Amino acid sequence: MNNVLEVRNLQKVYGTRGNLYPALEGIDLQIQEGEFVGIMGPSGAGKTTLLNLIASIDNPTRGSIIIDGDNLVTMDEAQLARFRRDKLGFLFQDFNLLDTLTVKENVVLPLALARIPIDEIETRVGRVARPLGIQDILAKYPYEISGGQKQRTAAARAIIHNPRLVLADEPTGALDSRASTELLQCLADLNKSYATTIMMVTHDAFAASYCQRILFIKDGVLFSELVRGATRKDFFHKILDVLAVLGGDNRDFI
């Protein structure tokens, strides 16, 4: 199976000479095509920094980030903009939907910007709307739907252009337990049915239990890795065990 993402010796240092803060130190990781991988660790461990670097929102101090065979570190701003549009999908805690557009218009926005033909757009809407349970709200506006429906709309927008990698940053953070479970199940189903490759940063062990593999970060380095076994329940308890070893209470992982 091919690696969609390969990170090599990734380092990020903030600050100026004499007052340097290393946020990441020598991170190496791979995510294969069709994997659903979680990133966990205490507050300040470097999770968001790692996500921002892979999303090309920030630049590394050293190392390489290779997605689908392309090294992001060697790209200029125009190339990065095209790469983000064509190869990456983004799912954030605060939805980032446009209230002046309907659910359907929000979902198809990446395709409209890429000037995809109307017939193809309709086909893709049909393909993502049903698995995410938004087929009945496509004509509504974001202010007319629930938080869970907003996040599933955002998920549809993130995957409708068939990205090579979906980056999810605390996607259940603004949802109640029921909406969180529905979203996580939808992401797991998309991963299984369409081999959508997902990397999700989360502090929540329940959310992480829907992943196939978890990478734990502490103090800017990889601490350990867990691979899901037969049941999600067993995986959940193993995640809790690792978090206990990492130290601190639950608030340290927010």
N, C-alpha and C positions, 0 to 999 in steps of 0.2 A: 504494500500500500504506500502511496506517495505522501511525503510530507507537504502539507499546505503551508505550515509555518515552521521556520527554523531560526532560532535565536542563538547567536554565538558570542560568547564572552561579552555580554552586554553590561555596560557600565554607565551610570548617570551620576554626575557630581554637580551639586548646586553650590552657589556662593562664589566668593572671590579668594584670591591667594591669601592665606593666613586665616581664612574663615570658611573652610570647605566642609560640605556635608555630603557624604556618599550615600545616595538613596538606593542605588543598585550596584552590586559588585560582582562581576563575572558570572552573570546568569547565562546558562545554557539550557535550552528546552526545544522540544519538537512537538508539533501537533499534527497528527496524520489526517488525511482526508476522511471525513465522516465521523470524526471524534467529537465528543461533547466533554470539554475539559473545564474544570473549575480552578480558580486561583483564590487561595485563602491565606490569612495571616493576621496578626495583630495590627491595630491601628499604627500607621507609620512604618509598616514593614516594607513598603515599596510596591504594593499591589496596583494602586492607581498610576504610579509612575510607569510601571511596566505596561499597563494598558495604553497609556498616552503615547508611549514610544512606539508600540506596535501599531497604534492607530495613526501614526505619523503626525500627531498633534504636537509632539515635542521631539527634540533631536538628542540622540545618545552622545555621551562623552567619548565612548569607545564601543567597538563591537559592530555586529551586523544583524540586520533583521531581514530575512528572506521569506517572502510570501509568494507562493506559486512560481518560484524560480527567479523572482525579481528582488534585488537588494534595495530596500527603501533608502538606505543611508546614502546611496550614490545618486539619488534622483534630485532634480531641481523642483522648485515649487509648482510649476505647471505640470510636470510629470506626476508629482504627488497628488495634485488635485484630481487628475484623471484617474489615477490609481484608486484613490478613495472612492470615487464615484462608481467605478466599474467593478472593483474587486472586493470591497469591504462593505459590510452591513453593520449598522450601529443601533444598539438598544440601550437606552439610558433610563434612569430612575424617574426623571421628570417628563417623560413622553415626547416632548418637543414637537407636538402637533400644532398645526396652524388652524386657529379657530375660524378663519374666514373660508376654509375649504371643507368640503364634506369628508367623511371617512374615506370614501373611494378616492377622492382627489388627493388626500394626504398619502394614501397607499401608493398611488401610481406616480407620485411626484418624481422619484428617481428615473422612471421610464420616460416621462415627459421631457425631463431635462436632457436625457440621452437621445431624444427624438425617435423613440421606438414606434413603429406603425400601430395604429389604433387597433387593428384586429389582434395583433400580438399582445397588446396591453390587456384587452378583454379576456384573452385566453389565460394570461398570467393571473389576473384578478380572480378568476374562477378557481384557479389552482390553489391559491393561498387563502382565500376567504373562508372556504368550508372547513379546512383543518383547524383554523384559528377561531372558528365560531363567530365570524363577523358578517356573514353573508346577508343577514337580515337588517343590518344597521348601516349599510354602505351609503345610503342617501342622507343619513343624519350628520349633524355637526358635532365636533368634540364636546361642546358644552351640553349636549343632549344625552351623552352616554356616561356610563360608570367608569371608575378608575381602571377596573379590570379590562373593560372593553377598550379603553384608550390604550392600555399597554399592549393588548393583542393587536390593535390597529398599528401601533408602532412596530410590533414584531413583523406584521405583514409587510410594512414598508421596508423593513430591514432586509427581508429575504426575497422580495419580488423581482429584483434584478439578478437573481442567481449569483450572489457574491461567493467568492472563494472562502471567505472567513467572516463570521458574524461575531462582533465584539459586544458583549453585554456587561454593563457596569451597574451592579446592584439593581437588576430589573424588577425585583419584587419589593424594593425598599419603601415604596409609597402605597403598597397594596395591603388589604386585609388578608387574613389567612386563607379564606376561600378563593379570592381572586388570585392570590399567589400560587396556590395549588393548581388552579386552572391554567395559569400562564406556564408554569413549569411543566405540566403535562403536555401542553401544546408544543413547547420547545422540544421536549423529549420525543414526541411523535414526529415532529418535523425532522429531527435528527435521524430518527429511525427510518422514516418513509422516504425522505428525499436525500439522505446522507449529507444534510446540512452540517458543515463544520462550525462548531460554536466554542468560543472561549468566554467564560463567564467569571467575572470578579464578584465575590460575595462574602459577607461575614456570617451568613446564615447557614448553619449545618443542615437544616431541612432542605433549603434550596440546593445546596451542594450535593445532597444525596441523589439528586436526579442526574448528575453527571456520571460519566463513565470512569473518569480519572480526576484526581485532585492533586494539584501541586501546592505545597505550603511554603510560604516565604516568611523569613524572620530576619530582621536587621539587614535587608537588602540582598540576602542570599537564599538559595533554595535550601529548605530545611528538611523536607521529606516528601514522599509521594505515596498516594493510595490509589489502588485500582479496584473498581467495584467488582464484587463477587456475584453470588447467585441472587441475593435479594437486596432491595433498597433499604430495608429496615436494618439489616446487618451492616450495610455500608454507612448508614447514618450513625450508628453507635461507634464504628471505627473512627469516623470523622471526629466525633466528640472526644474520643480517647486521645487523638493527636492534638486537638485544641487544648486539652488539659495538660499535656506534656509541654506545649508551647508556653503555658503559664498565663496567669491573669484571669479575670472574670470575663463574663460575656461582653461587658462594655468595651473591653480592649479590642474586640473584633468588629466594632462598628465603624 
